[in-house]
Amino acid sequence: IHNMTTTYLFDKANRTTTMSMQRQAIAIIQSFFAKYQSLSGKPVFTVNPDKVIVQLFYYLPGSTESISNASIAALGDALTRCWDRTVELRLIRLNHSALDSSIFAQYLTANAGKYSFNRILDMLKGSLPTVISDGSVDENTVVPTSHITGVKIKLSGRLTTQRSSPRQTVQAGRLGSSAKGPYGTVDYSQHTAKNKLGAFTMKV
């Protein structure tokens, strides 16, 4: 997964105003996807004087339905009013939460109230088809142009679903290989939530 950054194509004098608009836009986007009980990644903004391009990954857990074009158009209208210029939306629906680290971290914290950390790892082992488990490739292996070779997950804090010593506040696990190869990249995110034991953070 390639890391993406926000691009600003204008002088620095407008940076403060643009950052404020970006925060408002992120709040609008998060509120929109929350209505559909879906998870959204970190928006990537390309800001031009007369146009804003917003690229965003999203994931609908356990749903085969898509968000309607009318609803997406309404989101575009809200963002256009926010930026006071044309907004082009590029929404990319993922078929698995692990394909975006920000979405994956949110997904793990959302399920942390149902399963223990070790149980979550066990369940993921059989549900990550894009992970090459041993990192080996032979002449008969067809390797896609972009794929996940490995995932590392770290829990800081305590879950209500597991028995552990009060002092045991960090757990970690790994799926697949950590070898990136010459063209590999690392996509890192974390998400914090709360339970009756306090705050806990999933780092992916």
Salt bridges, closest charged atoms under 4 A:
GLU88 OE1 - LYS51 NZ 2.59
GLU88 OE2 - ARG90 NE 2.82
ASP122 OD1 - LYS125 NZ 3.78
